[in-house]
Amino acid sequence: MARICELTGKRPIKGSIIWRSGKSKKSGGIGTHVTAITKRRFMPNLQRVKAVVDGEVRYMRVSAKAIKKGLIVKAPKRTWKKEAPAVKA
């Protein structure tokens, strides 16, 4: 399943880790140097939430930012009890 927010369309984005060595000039060194650049991905903070969509309750994968903004309507808590299974006589 894709890591994409169903409301905002947020998805993983590309980035890199930059490895540096040396002491900064500010700290009394001769300056830092880049020794390696490694690719990485920044993942969205997706949550699986029960939401009301078109009058019915269903699970959605939504980013935490969308939840904070109030873009979804969370499903109400269930108040009824499940029916007891029929006892065989």
C-alpha contacts under 8 A as a table, 3 or more apart, distances in Angstrom:
res1	aa1	res2	aa2	distance
3	R	11	R	6.00
3	R	12	P	6.99
3	R	43	M	7.72
3	R	44	P	7.45
3	R	46	L	7.47
4	I	9	G	5.78
4	I	10	K	5.51
4	I	11	R	4.66
4	I	12	P	7.59
4	I	44	P	7.70
4	I	46	L	7.80
4	I	61	R	7.52
4	I	62	V	7.92
5	C	8	T	5.66
5	C	9	G	4.82
5	C	10	K	5.15
5	C	11	R	6.75
5	C	44	P	7.93
5	C	46	L	6.69
5	C	61	R	5.77
5	C	62	V	4.73
5	C	63	S	5.53
6	E	9	G	5.85
6	E	60	M	6.86
6	E	61	R	6.02
6	E	62	V	5.80
7	L	62	V	6.52
7	L	66	A	7.35
7	L	71	L	7.78
8	T	62	V	7.93
8	T	63	S	7.67
8	T	66	A	7.04
10	K	44	P	6.51
10	K	63	S	7.37
11	R	43	M	6.86
11	R	44	P	6.07
12	P	41	R	6.17
12	P	42	F	5.41
12	P	43	M	4.55
12	P	44	P	6.04
13	I	41	R	5.63
13	I	42	F	5.29
13	I	43	M	6.87
14	K	39	K	7.41
14	K	40	R	6.17
14	K	41	R	4.75
14	K	42	F	6.34
15	G	39	K	6.05
15	G	40	R	5.31
15	G	41	R	5.71
15	G	42	F	6.83
16	S	37	I	6.38
16	S	38	T	5.41
16	S	39	K	4.37
16	S	40	R	5.12
16	S	41	R	7.60
17	I	37	I	5.68
17	I	38	T	5.11
17	I	39	K	6.32
17	I	40	R	6.73
18	I	34	V	6.79
18	I	35	T	7.84
18	I	36	A	6.12
18	I	37	I	4.68
18	I	38	T	6.60
19	W	34	V	5.79
19	W	35	T	5.65
19	W	36	A	5.15
19	W	37	I	6.19
20	R	32	T	6.12
20	R	33	H	5.38
20	R	34	V	4.46
20	R	35	T	5.61
20	R	36	A	7.34
21	S	32	T	5.44
21	S	33	H	5.51
21	S	34	V	6.59
21	S	35	T	6.71
22	G	29	G	7.23
22	G	30	I	7.42
22	G	31	G	6.16
22	G	32	T	4.50
22	G	33	H	6.41
23	K	27	S	6.61
23	K	28	G	7.14
23	K	29	G	4.62
23	K	30	I	6.47
23	K	31	G	5.56
23	K	32	T	5.60
24	S	27	S	5.29
24	S	28	G	6.60
24	S	29	G	5.20
24	S	30	I	6.48
24	S	31	G	4.38
24	S	32	T	5.37
25	K	28	G	5.03
25	K	29	G	4.68
25	K	30	I	5.38
25	K	31	G	4.77
25	K	32	T	7.74
26	K	29	G	7.20
34	V	37	I	7.64
44	P	63	S	6.54
45	N	63	S	5.34
45	N	64	A	5.77
46	L	61	R	6.03
46	L	62	V	5.29
46	L	63	S	4.26
46	L	64	A	6.09
47	Q	60	M	7.99
47	Q	61	R	5.52
47	Q	62	V	5.38
47	Q	63	S	5.98
47	Q	64	A	6.45
48	R	59	Y	6.43
48	R	60	M	5.60
48	R	61	R	4.63
48	R	62	V	6.44
49	V	59	Y	5.44
49	V	60	M	5.38
49	V	61	R	6.41
49	V	62	V	6.98
49	V	74	K	7.43
50	K	57	V	6.50
50	K	58	R	5.50
50	K	59	Y	4.43
50	K	60	M	6.34
50	K	74	K	6.00
50	K	75	A	5.67
51	A	57	V	5.55
51	A	58	R	5.64
51	A	59	Y	6.12
51	A	60	M	6.72
51	A	72	I	6.45
51	A	73	V	5.56
51	A	74	K	4.42
51	A	75	A	4.91
52	V	55	G	5.90
52	V	56	E	5.39
52	V	57	V	4.51
52	V	58	R	6.47
52	V	72	I	7.58
52	V	73	V	5.69
52	V	74	K	6.13
52	V	75	A	5.47
53	V	56	E	5.41
53	V	57	V	6.19
53	V	58	R	6.93
53	V	73	V	7.99
57	V	75	A	6.26
62	V	66	A	6.57
62	V	67	I	7.12
63	S	66	A	5.35
63	S	67	I	6.67
64	A	67	I	5.10
64	A	68	K	6.27
65	K	68	K	5.09
65	K	69	K	6.17
66	A	69	K	5.11
66	A	70	G	6.32
66	A	71	L	5.48
66	A	72	I	7.28
67	I	70	G	5.19
67	I	71	L	6.08
67	I	72	I	6.27
68	K	71	L	7.78
70	G	73	V	7.18
